[in-house]
Amino acid sequence: MDVFSLGRLLWLALGECRGHYPLLNASAHQAMAEDLRGRPSIKAVKRALEFYLKPHLPPASLSLLHGSAAFLL
């Protein structure tokens, strides 16, 4: 997965927490929305990304995604 794809995935995940993209199932969407309500902290974003996206990403990609979250927030 390249950097562009990771960035797009991050934006989809952040959009999902605000209800803009149906990336996750309904219960995961609700939980992620609660975790990231309002202006989320970097720690909250990292925790949500790890919990909801970790099963779908290799470890190196998850680390890059964490770095992207810190940079974008």
PDB file of N, CA, C and O in Angstrom:
ATOM      1  N   MET A   1       0.853  -1.175   0.000  1.00  0.00           N
ATOM      2  CA  MET A   1       0.000   0.000   0.000  1.00  0.00           C
ATOM      3  C   MET A   1       0.899   1.238   0.000  1.00  0.00           C
ATOM      4  O   MET A   1       1.791   1.355   0.840  1.00  0.00           O
ATOM      5  N   ASP A   2       0.669   2.160  -0.935  1.00  0.00           N
ATOM      6  CA  ASP A   2       1.515   3.347  -1.016  1.00  0.00           C
ATOM      7  C   ASP A   2       1.009   4.460  -0.094  1.00  0.00           C
ATOM      8  O   ASP A   2      -0.056   4.344   0.513  1.00  0.00           O
ATOM      9  N   VAL A   3       1.783   5.527  -0.002  1.00  0.00           N
ATOM     10  CA  VAL A   3       1.452   6.630   0.906  1.00  0.00           C
ATOM     11  C   VAL A   3       0.137   7.288   0.516  1.00  0.00           C
ATOM     12  O   VAL A   3      -0.653   7.648   1.388  1.00  0.00           O
ATOM     13  N   PHE A   4      -0.111   7.453  -0.790  1.00  0.00           N
ATOM     14  CA  PHE A   4      -1.359   8.068  -1.240  1.00  0.00           C
ATOM     15  C   PHE A   4      -2.560   7.246  -0.777  1.00  0.00           C
ATOM     16  O   PHE A   4      -3.545   7.801  -0.289  1.00  0.00           O
ATOM     17  N   SER A   5      -2.478   5.935  -0.928  1.00  0.00           N
ATOM     18  CA  SER A   5      -3.579   5.061  -0.502  1.00  0.00           C
ATOM     19  C   SER A   5      -3.785   5.123   1.008  1.00  0.00           C
ATOM     20  O   SER A   5      -4.920   5.109   1.484  1.00  0.00           O
ATOM     21  N   LEU A   6      -2.684   5.193   1.762  1.00  0.00           N
ATOM     22  CA  LEU A   6      -2.800   5.302   3.220  1.00  0.00           C
ATOM     23  C   LEU A   6      -3.448   6.617   3.618  1.00  0.00           C
ATOM     24  O   LEU A   6      -4.293   6.656   4.513  1.00  0.00           O
ATOM     25  N   GLY A   7      -3.052   7.694   2.952  1.00  0.00           N
ATOM     26  CA  GLY A   7      -3.664   8.989   3.242  1.00  0.00           C
ATOM     27  C   GLY A   7      -5.152   8.985   2.946  1.00  0.00           C
ATOM     28  O   GLY A   7      -5.951   9.519   3.716  1.00  0.00           O
ATOM     29  N   ARG A   8      -5.518   8.378   1.825  1.00  0.00           N
ATOM     30  CA  ARG A   8      -6.931   8.284   1.453  1.00  0.00           C
ATOM     31  C   ARG A   8      -7.693   7.449   2.482  1.00  0.00           C
ATOM     32  O   ARG A   8      -8.809   7.799   2.867  1.00  0.00           O
ATOM     33  N   LEU A   9      -7.093   6.349   2.924  1.00  0.00           N
ATOM     34  CA  LEU A   9      -7.723   5.510   3.934  1.00  0.00           C
ATOM     35  C   LEU A   9      -7.909   6.273   5.241  1.00  0.00           C
ATOM     36  O   LEU A   9      -8.937   6.136   5.905  1.00  0.00           O
ATOM     37  N   LEU A  10      -6.911   7.078   5.609  1.00  0.00           N
ATOM     38  CA  LEU A  10      -7.022   7.889   6.823  1.00  0.00           C
ATOM     39  C   LEU A  10      -8.185   8.864   6.705  1.00  0.00           C
ATOM     40  O   LEU A  10      -8.984   8.990   7.633  1.00  0.00           O
ATOM     41  N   TRP A  11      -8.288   9.561   5.562  1.00  0.00           N
ATOM     42  CA  TRP A  11      -9.385  10.512   5.378  1.00  0.00           C
ATOM     43  C   TRP A  11     -10.734   9.807   5.381  1.00  0.00           C
ATOM     44  O   TRP A  11     -11.703  10.334   5.927  1.00  0.00           O
ATOM     45  N   LEU A  12     -10.813   8.618   4.777  1.00  0.00           N
ATOM     46  CA  LEU A  12     -12.058   7.854   4.818  1.00  0.00           C
ATOM     47  C   LEU A  12     -12.417   7.482   6.250  1.00  0.00           C
ATOM     48  O   LEU A  12     -13.579   7.566   6.648  1.00  0.00           O
ATOM     49  N   ALA A  13     -11.414   7.068   7.024  1.00  0.00           N
ATOM     50  CA  ALA A  13     -11.663   6.698   8.420  1.00  0.00           C
ATOM     51  C   ALA A  13     -12.124   7.899   9.230  1.00  0.00           C
ATOM     52  O   ALA A  13     -13.051   7.790  10.031  1.00  0.00           O
ATOM     53  N   LEU A  14     -11.481   9.044   9.025  1.00  0.00           N
ATOM     54  CA  LEU A  14     -11.880  10.247   9.757  1.00  0.00           C
ATOM     55  C   LEU A  14     -13.254  10.724   9.302  1.00  0.00           C
ATOM     56  O   LEU A  14     -14.048  11.201  10.113  1.00  0.00           O
ATOM     57  N   GLY A  15     -13.538  10.596   7.998  1.00  0.00           N
ATOM     58  CA  GLY A  15     -14.871  10.933   7.502  1.00  0.00           C
ATOM     59  C   GLY A  15     -15.923   9.991   8.058  1.00  0.00           C
ATOM     60  O   GLY A  15     -17.034  10.409   8.383  1.00  0.00           O
ATOM     61  N   GLU A  16     -15.570   8.722   8.168  1.00  0.00           N
ATOM     62  CA  GLU A  16     -16.492   7.723   8.699  1.00  0.00           C
ATOM     63  C   GLU A  16     -16.906   8.068  10.118  1.00  0.00           C
ATOM     64  O   GLU A  16     -18.066   7.884  10.487  1.00  0.00           O
ATOM     65  N   CYS A  17     -15.969   8.567  10.919  1.00  0.00           N
ATOM     66  CA  CYS A  17     -16.309   8.885  12.306  1.00  0.00           C
ATOM     67  C   CYS A  17     -17.316  10.022  12.367  1.00  0.00           C
ATOM     68  O   CYS A  17     -17.994  10.195  13.380  1.00  0.00           O
ATOM     69  N   ARG A  18     -17.422  10.787  11.308  1.00  0.00           N
ATOM     70  CA  ARG A  18     -18.398  11.876  11.254  1.00  0.00           C
ATOM     71  C   ARG A  18     -19.610  11.496  10.403  1.00  0.00           C
ATOM     72  O   ARG A  18     -20.471  12.335  10.135  1.00  0.00           O
ATOM     73  N   GLY A  19     -19.676  10.235   9.981  1.00  0.00           N
ATOM     74  CA  GLY A  19     -20.841   9.743   9.269  1.00  0.00           C
ATOM     75  C   GLY A  19     -20.871  10.042   7.781  1.00  0.00           C
ATOM     76  O   GLY A  19     -21.935   9.962   7.166  1.00  0.00           O
ATOM     77  N   HIS A  20     -19.722  10.387   7.176  1.00  0.00           N
ATOM     78  CA  HIS A  20     -19.723  10.754   5.763  1.00  0.00           C
ATOM     79  C   HIS A  20     -19.526   9.588   4.813  1.00  0.00           C
ATOM     80  O   HIS A  20     -19.992   9.645   3.675  1.00  0.00           O
ATOM     81  N   TYR A  21     -18.846   8.526   5.246  1.00  0.00           N
ATOM     82  CA  TYR A  21     -18.565   7.401   4.359  1.00  0.00           C
ATOM     83  C   TYR A  21     -18.946   6.095   5.035  1.00  0.00           C
ATOM     84  O   TYR A  21     -18.584   5.881   6.192  1.00  0.00           O
ATOM     85  N   PRO A  22     -19.669   5.212   4.348  1.00  0.00           N
ATOM     86  CA  PRO A  22     -20.058   3.923   4.940  1.00  0.00           C
ATOM     87  C   PRO A  22     -18.938   2.891   4.858  1.00  0.00           C
ATOM     88  O   PRO A  22     -19.102   1.838   4.242  1.00  0.00           O
ATOM     89  N   LEU A  23     -17.800   3.194   5.481  1.00  0.00           N
ATOM     90  CA  LEU A  23     -16.633   2.314   5.411  1.00  0.00           C
ATOM     91  C   LEU A  23     -16.768   1.123   6.352  1.00  0.00           C
ATOM     92  O   LEU A  23     -16.290   0.029   6.054  1.00  0.00           O
ATOM     93  N   LEU A  24     -17.412   1.340   7.469  1.00  0.00           N
ATOM     94  CA  LEU A  24     -17.510   0.313   8.502  1.00  0.00           C
ATOM     95  C   LEU A  24     -18.964  -0.086   8.716  1.00  0.00           C
ATOM     96  O   LEU A  24     -19.870   0.625   8.280  1.00  0.00           O
ATOM     97  N   ASN A  25     -19.195  -1.206   9.378  1.00  0.00           N
ATOM     98  CA  ASN A  25     -20.576  -1.601   9.663  1.00  0.00           C
ATOM     99  C   ASN A  25     -21.194  -0.651  10.692  1.00  0.00           C
ATOM    100  O   ASN A  25     -20.484   0.145  11.307  1.00  0.00           O
ATOM    101  N   ALA A  26     -22.496  -0.733  10.877  1.00  0.00           N
ATOM    102  CA  ALA A  26     -23.217   0.242  11.697  1.00  0.00           C
ATOM    103  C   ALA A  26     -22.731   0.299  13.142  1.00  0.00           C
ATOM    104  O   ALA A  26     -22.566   1.393  13.682  1.00  0.00           O
ATOM    105  N   SER A  27     -22.498  -0.841  13.782  1.00  0.00           N
ATOM    106  CA  SER A  27     -22.069  -0.808  15.181  1.00  0.00           C
ATOM    107  C   SER A  27     -20.660  -0.238  15.312  1.00  0.00           C
ATOM    108  O   SER A  27     -20.379   0.503  16.253  1.00  0.00           O
ATOM    109  N   ALA A  28     -19.770  -0.578  14.375  1.00  0.00           N
ATOM    110  CA  ALA A  28     -18.419  -0.018  14.402  1.00  0.00           C
ATOM    111  C   ALA A  28     -18.466   1.479  14.129  1.00  0.00           C
ATOM    112  O   ALA A  28     -17.715   2.247  14.730  1.00  0.00           O
ATOM    113  N   HIS A  29     -19.351   1.894  13.221  1.00  0.00           N
ATOM    114  CA  HIS A  29     -19.499   3.320  12.924  1.00  0.00           C
ATOM    115  C   HIS A  29     -19.921   4.090  14.166  1.00  0.00           C
ATOM    116  O   HIS A  29     -19.357   5.143  14.464  1.00  0.00           O
ATOM    117  N   GLN A  30     -20.904   3.578  14.891  1.00  0.00           N
ATOM    118  CA  GLN A  30     -21.381   4.247  16.099  1.00  0.00           C
ATOM    119  C   GLN A  30     -20.273   4.343  17.143  1.00  0.00           C
ATOM    120  O   GLN A  30     -20.081   5.394  17.755  1.00  0.00           O
ATOM    121  N   ALA A  31     -19.547   3.251  17.345  1.00  0.00           N
ATOM    122  CA  ALA A  31     -18.472   3.243  18.336  1.00  0.00           C
ATOM    123  C   ALA A  31     -17.364   4.211  17.946  1.00  0.00           C
ATOM    124  O   ALA A  31     -16.843   4.932  18.797  1.00  0.00           O
ATOM    125  N   MET A  32     -16.997   4.236  16.661  1.00  0.00           N
ATOM    126  CA  MET A  32     -15.938   5.134  16.215  1.00  0.00           C
ATOM    127  C   MET A  32     -16.389   6.588  16.339  1.00  0.00           C
ATOM    128  O   MET A  32     -15.601   7.451  16.724  1.00  0.00           O
ATOM    129  N   ALA A  33     -17.644   6.858  16.015  1.00  0.00           N
ATOM    130  CA  ALA A  33     -18.174   8.215  16.139  1.00  0.00           C
ATOM    131  C   ALA A  33     -18.107   8.689  17.589  1.00  0.00           C
ATOM    132  O   ALA A  33     -17.776   9.846  17.851  1.00  0.00           O
ATOM    133  N   GLU A  34     -18.419   7.805  18.525  1.00  0.00           N
ATOM    134  CA  GLU A  34     -18.344   8.165  19.941  1.00  0.00           C
ATOM    135  C   GLU A  34     -16.901   8.398  20.373  1.00  0.00           C
ATOM    136  O   GLU A  34     -16.624   9.313  21.149  1.00  0.00           O
ATOM    137  N   ASP A  35     -15.987   7.579  19.877  1.00  0.00           N
ATOM    138  CA  ASP A  35     -14.572   7.733  20.223  1.00  0.00           C
ATOM    139  C   ASP A  35     -13.994   9.043  19.705  1.00  0.00           C
ATOM    140  O   ASP A  35     -13.143   9.648  20.357  1.00  0.00           O
ATOM    141  N   LEU A  36     -14.450   9.483  18.535  1.00  0.00           N
ATOM    142  CA  LEU A  36     -13.827  10.630  17.873  1.00  0.00           C
ATOM    143  C   LEU A  36     -14.754  11.835  17.758  1.00  0.00           C
ATOM    144  O   LEU A  36     -14.586  12.659  16.860  1.00  0.00           O
ATOM    145  N   ARG A  37     -15.718  11.945  18.647  1.00  0.00           N
ATOM    146  CA  ARG A  37     -16.672  13.048  18.612  1.00  0.00           C
ATOM    147  C   ARG A  37     -15.963  14.395  18.786  1.00  0.00           C
ATOM    148  O   ARG A  37     -14.987  14.498  19.530  1.00  0.00           O
ATOM    149  N   GLY A  38     -16.453  15.412  18.104  1.00  0.00           N
ATOM    150  CA  GLY A  38     -15.866  16.740  18.210  1.00  0.00           C
ATOM    151  C   GLY A  38     -14.499  16.812  17.557  1.00  0.00           C
ATOM    152  O   GLY A  38     -14.255  16.160  16.541  1.00  0.00           O
ATOM    153  N   ARG A  39     -13.608  17.602  18.136  1.00  0.00           N
ATOM    154  CA  ARG A  39     -12.233  17.676  17.625  1.00  0.00           C
ATOM    155  C   ARG A  39     -11.407  16.666  18.398  1.00  0.00           C
ATOM    156  O   ARG A  39     -11.029  16.919  19.542  1.00  0.00           O
ATOM    157  N   PRO A  40     -11.121  15.515  17.782  1.00  0.00           N
ATOM    158  CA  PRO A  40     -10.444  14.448  18.515  1.00  0.00           C
ATOM    159  C   PRO A  40      -8.979  14.751  18.788  1.00  0.00           C
ATOM    160  O   PRO A  40      -8.326  15.461  18.022  1.00  0.00           O
ATOM    161  N   SER A  41      -8.477  14.213  19.871  1.00  0.00           N
ATOM    162  CA  SER A  41      -7.047  14.321  20.155  1.00  0.00           C
ATOM    163  C   SER A  41      -6.299  13.319  19.285  1.00  0.00           C
ATOM    164  O   SER A  41      -6.892  12.383  18.751  1.00  0.00           O
ATOM    165  N   ILE A  42      -5.005  13.522  19.148  1.00  0.00           N
ATOM    166  CA  ILE A  42      -4.177  12.591  18.380  1.00  0.00           C
ATOM    167  C   ILE A  42      -4.269  11.201  19.000  1.00  0.00           C
ATOM    168  O   ILE A  42      -4.346  10.202  18.284  1.00  0.00           O
ATOM    169  N   LYS A  43      -4.262  11.136  20.324  1.00  0.00           N
ATOM    170  CA  LYS A  43      -4.339   9.844  21.013  1.00  0.00           C
ATOM    171  C   LYS A  43      -5.649   9.126  20.679  1.00  0.00           C
ATOM    172  O   LYS A  43      -5.653   7.915  20.454  1.00  0.00           O
ATOM    173  N   ALA A  44      -6.763   9.869  20.646  1.00  0.00           N
ATOM    174  CA  ALA A  44      -8.057   9.258  20.326  1.00  0.00           C
ATOM    175  C   ALA A  44      -8.085   8.740  18.895  1.00  0.00           C
ATOM    176  O   ALA A  44      -8.623   7.665  18.631  1.00  0.00           O
ATOM    177  N   VAL A  45      -7.508   9.498  17.975  1.00  0.00           N
ATOM    178  CA  VAL A  45      -7.468   9.064  16.574  1.00  0.00           C
ATOM    179  C   VAL A  45      -6.621   7.811  16.439  1.00  0.00           C
ATOM    180  O   VAL A  45      -7.024   6.855  15.776  1.00  0.00           O
ATOM    181  N   LYS A  46      -5.443   7.809  17.067  1.00  0.00           N
ATOM    182  CA  LYS A  46      -4.572   6.630  17.001  1.00  0.00           C
ATOM    183  C   LYS A  46      -5.270   5.403  17.579  1.00  0.00           C
ATOM    184  O   LYS A  46      -5.194   4.314  17.009  1.00  0.00           O
ATOM    185  N   ARG A  47      -5.945   5.580  18.702  1.00  0.00           N
ATOM    186  CA  ARG A  47      -6.643   4.464  19.336  1.00  0.00           C
ATOM    187  C   ARG A  47      -7.759   3.937  18.423  1.00  0.00           C
ATOM    188  O   ARG A  47      -7.908   2.727  18.256  1.00  0.00           O
ATOM    189  N   ALA A  48      -8.527   4.838  17.845  1.00  0.00           N
ATOM    190  CA  ALA A  48      -9.616   4.421  16.962  1.00  0.00           C
ATOM    191  C   ALA A  48      -9.088   3.751  15.700  1.00  0.00           C
ATOM    192  O   ALA A  48      -9.619   2.730  15.264  1.00  0.00           O
ATOM    193  N   LEU A  49      -8.037   4.330  15.113  1.00  0.00           N
ATOM    194  CA  LEU A  49      -7.459   3.725  13.913  1.00  0.00           C
ATOM    195  C   LEU A  49      -6.947   2.328  14.213  1.00  0.00           C
ATOM    196  O   LEU A  49      -7.151   1.397  13.433  1.00  0.00           O
ATOM    197  N   GLU A  50      -6.280   2.191  15.352  1.00  0.00           N
ATOM    198  CA  GLU A  50      -5.738   0.885  15.714  1.00  0.00           C
ATOM    199  C   GLU A  50      -6.854  -0.125  15.952  1.00  0.00           C
ATOM    200  O   GLU A  50      -6.769  -1.264  15.495  1.00  0.00           O
ATOM    201  N   PHE A  51      -7.889   0.282  16.659  1.00  0.00           N
ATOM    202  CA  PHE A  51      -8.971  -0.643  16.983  1.00  0.00           C
ATOM    203  C   PHE A  51      -9.775  -1.036  15.751  1.00  0.00           C
ATOM    204  O   PHE A  51     -10.080  -2.213  15.557  1.00  0.00           O
ATOM    205  N   TYR A  52     -10.122  -0.054  14.913  1.00  0.00           N
ATOM    206  CA  TYR A  52     -11.016  -0.329  13.790  1.00  0.00           C
ATOM    207  C   TYR A  52     -10.301  -0.752  12.514  1.00  0.00           C
ATOM    208  O   TYR A  52     -10.867  -1.485  11.703  1.00  0.00           O
ATOM    209  N   LEU A  53      -9.058  -0.298  12.324  1.00  0.00           N
ATOM    210  CA  LEU A  53      -8.372  -0.587  11.065  1.00  0.00           C
ATOM    211  C   LEU A  53      -7.255  -1.612  11.189  1.00  0.00           C
ATOM    212  O   LEU A  53      -6.852  -2.196  10.184  1.00  0.00           O
ATOM    213  N   LYS A  54      -6.743  -1.847  12.396  1.00  0.00           N
ATOM    214  CA  LYS A  54      -5.613  -2.760  12.577  1.00  0.00           C
ATOM    215  C   LYS A  54      -5.833  -4.140  11.949  1.00  0.00           C
ATOM    216  O   LYS A  54      -4.904  -4.684  11.352  1.00  0.00           O
ATOM    217  N   PRO A  55      -7.034  -4.725  12.065  1.00  0.00           N
ATOM    218  CA  PRO A  55      -7.219  -6.050  11.462  1.00  0.00           C
ATOM    219  C   PRO A  55      -7.031  -6.058   9.945  1.00  0.00           C
ATOM    220  O   PRO A  55      -6.818  -7.115   9.352  1.00  0.00           O
ATOM    221  N   HIS A  56      -7.108  -4.885   9.319  1.00  0.00           N
ATOM    222  CA  HIS A  56      -7.062  -4.818   7.859  1.00  0.00           C
ATOM    223  C   HIS A  56      -5.732  -4.315   7.309  1.00  0.00           C
ATOM    224  O   HIS A  56      -5.538  -4.293   6.093  1.00  0.00           O
ATOM    225  N   LEU A  57      -4.810  -3.908   8.189  1.00  0.00           N
ATOM    226  CA  LEU A  57      -3.553  -3.311   7.729  1.00  0.00           C
ATOM    227  C   LEU A  57      -2.344  -4.055   8.276  1.00  0.00           C
ATOM    228  O   LEU A  57      -2.383  -4.560   9.399  1.00  0.00           O
ATOM    229  N   PRO A  58      -1.264  -4.129   7.489  1.00  0.00           N
ATOM    230  CA  PRO A  58      -0.012  -4.668   8.034  1.00  0.00           C
ATOM    231  C   PRO A  58       0.581  -3.672   9.037  1.00  0.00           C
ATOM    232  O   PRO A  58       0.287  -2.480   8.947  1.00  0.00           O
ATOM    233  N   PRO A  59       1.411  -4.126   9.993  1.00  0.00           N
ATOM    234  CA  PRO A  59       1.954  -3.251  11.041  1.00  0.00           C
ATOM    235  C   PRO A  59       2.660  -1.998  10.517  1.00  0.00           C
ATOM    236  O   PRO A  59       2.497  -0.922  11.093  1.00  0.00           O
ATOM    237  N   ALA A  60       3.430  -2.112   9.453  1.00  0.00           N
ATOM    238  CA  ALA A  60       4.144  -0.942   8.925  1.00  0.00           C
ATOM    239  C   ALA A  60       3.160   0.111   8.425  1.00  0.00           C
ATOM    240  O   ALA A  60       3.393   1.308   8.597  1.00  0.00           O
ATOM    241  N   SER A  61       2.073  -0.319   7.814  1.00  0.00           N
ATOM    242  CA  SER A  61       1.067   0.618   7.319  1.00  0.00           C
ATOM    243  C   SER A  61       0.376   1.322   8.474  1.00  0.00           C
ATOM    244  O   SER A  61       0.092   2.517   8.395  1.00  0.00           O
ATOM    245  N   LEU A  62       0.104   0.587   9.547  1.00  0.00           N
ATOM    246  CA  LEU A  62      -0.543   1.183  10.708  1.00  0.00           C
ATOM    247  C   LEU A  62       0.349   2.253  11.333  1.00  0.00           C
ATOM    248  O   LEU A  62      -0.149   3.298  11.751  1.00  0.00           O
ATOM    249  N   SER A  63       1.654   2.009  11.404  1.00  0.00           N
ATOM    250  CA  SER A  63       2.590   3.005  11.939  1.00  0.00           C
ATOM    251  C   SER A  63       2.577   4.268  11.092  1.00  0.00           C
ATOM    252  O   SER A  63       2.582   5.378  11.624  1.00  0.00           O
ATOM    253  N   LEU A  64       2.562   4.102   9.779  1.00  0.00           N
ATOM    254  CA  LEU A  64       2.518   5.254   8.881  1.00  0.00           C
ATOM    255  C   LEU A  64       1.203   6.003   9.034  1.00  0.00           C
ATOM    256  O   LEU A  64       1.176   7.233   8.980  1.00  0.00           O
ATOM    257  N   LEU A  65       0.120   5.271   9.223  1.00  0.00           N
ATOM    258  CA  LEU A  65      -1.184   5.884   9.430  1.00  0.00           C
ATOM    259  C   LEU A  65      -1.192   6.699  10.718  1.00  0.00           C
ATOM    260  O   LEU A  65      -1.760   7.791  10.748  1.00  0.00           O
ATOM    261  N   HIS A  66      -0.574   6.188  11.783  1.00  0.00           N
ATOM    262  CA  HIS A  66      -0.457   6.939  13.039  1.00  0.00           C
ATOM    263  C   HIS A  66       0.287   8.249  12.798  1.00  0.00           C
ATOM    264  O   HIS A  66      -0.133   9.305  13.273  1.00  0.00           O
ATOM    265  N   GLY A  67       1.386   8.179  12.063  1.00  0.00           N
ATOM    266  CA  GLY A  67       2.148   9.386  11.758  1.00  0.00           C
ATOM    267  C   GLY A  67       1.332  10.379  10.956  1.00  0.00           C
ATOM    268  O   GLY A  67       1.413  11.585  11.189  1.00  0.00           O
ATOM    269  N   SER A  68       0.546   9.881  10.011  1.00  0.00           N
ATOM    270  CA  SER A  68      -0.313  10.749   9.203  1.00  0.00           C
ATOM    271  C   SER A  68      -1.366  11.418  10.067  1.00  0.00           C
ATOM    272  O   SER A  68      -1.659  12.600   9.888  1.00  0.00           O
ATOM    273  N   ALA A  69      -1.939  10.669  11.006  1.00  0.00           N
ATOM    274  CA  ALA A  69      -2.949  11.234  11.897  1.00  0.00           C
ATOM    275  C   ALA A  69      -2.353  12.356  12.734  1.00  0.00           C
ATOM    276  O   ALA A  69      -2.976  13.404  12.901  1.00  0.00           O
ATOM    277  N   ALA A  70      -1.163  12.145  13.256  1.00  0.00           N
ATOM    278  CA  ALA A  70      -0.500  13.171  14.067  1.00  0.00           C
ATOM    279  C   ALA A  70      -0.232  14.420  13.233  1.00  0.00           C
ATOM    280  O   ALA A  70      -0.418  15.537  13.713  1.00  0.00           O
ATOM    281  N   PHE A  71       0.202  14.238  11.989  1.00  0.00           N
ATOM    282  CA  PHE A  71       0.505  15.370  11.112  1.00  0.00           C
ATOM    283  C   PHE A  71      -0.766  16.135  10.736  1.00  0.00           C
ATOM    284  O   PHE A  71      -0.773  17.366  10.737  1.00  0.00           O
ATOM    285  N   LEU A  72      -1.841  15.408  10.414  1.00  0.00           N
ATOM    286  CA  LEU A  72      -3.066  16.051   9.939  1.00  0.00           C
ATOM    287  C   LEU A  72      -3.849  16.736  11.042  1.00  0.00           C
ATOM    288  O   LEU A  72      -4.580  17.691  10.780  1.00  0.00           O
ATOM    289  N   LEU A  73      -3.708  16.260  12.279  1.00  0.00           N
ATOM    290  CA  LEU A  73      -4.433  16.874  13.385  1.00  0.00           C
ATOM    291  C   LEU A  73      -3.556  17.895  14.053  1.00  0.00           C
ATOM    292  O   LEU A  73      -3.977  18.535  15.017  1.00  0.00           O
TER     293      LEU A  73
END
